[in-house]
């Protein structure tokens, strides 16, 4: 798998992912709002952790550059 998420992008995704996951779990995963926020947090955390974003692949974006 080719990495397409750069270092700054990774840090932002991981930070926001953790934030959204905590907020989603605190509001309650049984509510629709809590579920949506938790899923967004998990996706951001996962894409930041593995340095790959499927949406970037589809659109041809690459924040990694020549790092």
C-alpha positions as CSV (number, residue, x, y, z in Angstrom):
1,X,0.0,0.0,0.0
2,X,1.4,3.4,-1.0
3,X,1.2,6.1,1.7
4,X,-0.5,9.3,0.7
5,X,-0.9,11.1,4.0
6,X,2.0,13.3,5.2
7,X,3.3,13.9,8.7
8,X,1.3,17.0,9.5
9,X,-1.8,15.5,8.0
10,X,-1.3,12.4,10.1
11,X,-0.9,14.4,13.3
12,X,-4.1,16.4,12.6
13,X,-6.1,13.2,11.7
14,X,-4.9,11.4,14.8
15,X,-5.6,14.3,17.1
16,X,-9.0,15.0,15.7
17,X,-9.8,11.3,15.6
18,X,-9.1,10.9,19.3
19,X,-11.1,14.1,20.0
20,X,-14.2,13.0,18.0
21,X,-14.0,9.5,19.4
22,X,-13.9,10.8,23.0
23,X,-16.8,13.2,22.3
24,X,-18.8,10.5,20.6
25,X,-18.4,8.0,23.4
26,X,-19.2,10.6,26.0
27,X,-22.4,11.6,24.3
28,X,-23.4,8.0,24.1
29,X,-22.9,5.6,21.2
30,X,-26.6,4.6,21.4
31,X,-27.6,8.1,20.1
32,X,-27.4,8.8,16.4
33,X,-25.2,11.9,17.0
34,X,-22.8,9.9,19.2
35,X,-22.6,7.1,16.7
36,X,-21.8,9.4,13.8
37,X,-19.2,11.4,15.7
38,X,-17.6,8.1,16.9
39,X,-17.4,6.7,13.3
40,X,-15.9,9.9,12.0
41,X,-13.3,9.7,14.8
42,X,-12.5,6.1,14.1
43,X,-12.0,6.8,10.4
44,X,-9.8,9.8,11.0
45,X,-7.8,7.8,13.6
46,X,-7.4,4.8,11.2
47,X,-6.4,6.8,8.2
48,X,-3.9,8.8,10.3
49,X,-2.4,5.6,11.8
50,X,-1.8,3.8,8.6
51,X,-0.9,6.9,6.5
52,X,-3.4,6.0,3.8
53,X,-6.6,7.7,2.8
54,X,-8.9,6.0,0.3
55,X,-10.6,9.3,-0.5
56,X,-7.1,10.8,-1.4
57,X,-6.5,7.8,-3.7
58,X,-9.8,8.2,-5.5
59,X,-9.3,12.0,-6.0
60,X,-5.5,11.7,-6.7
61,X,-4.5,13.9,-3.8
62,X,-1.3,13.3,-1.9
63,X,-0.2,15.2,1.2
64,X,2.9,13.2,1.7
65,X,4.9,14.9,-1.0
66,X,8.5,13.9,-1.2
67,X,9.1,13.4,2.6
